[in-house]
Amino acid sequence: MGDNDDEGRYFDMQNEPARLKARIEDLEKQVAKLKAANKTKNKIIAWLKGEVKKPGKKKKK
């Protein structure tokens, strides 16, 4: 049984870089979403304080 456990650990170590890379990419996506949400929140707060006009999408020229 010991050999099988060792082989399983070796196999997991081989996949570890790919798992870490996927995890990093997932976390980067989450960070981007949080930054966008924070930016929107700040725009709404500024609008409520009367510092800027109504928030929304900018018109394309």
Secondary structure, DSSP 8 states (H G I E B T S, - for coil): -HHHHHHHHHHHHHHHHHHHHHHHHHHHHHHHHHHHHHHHHHHHHHHHTTSSS--------
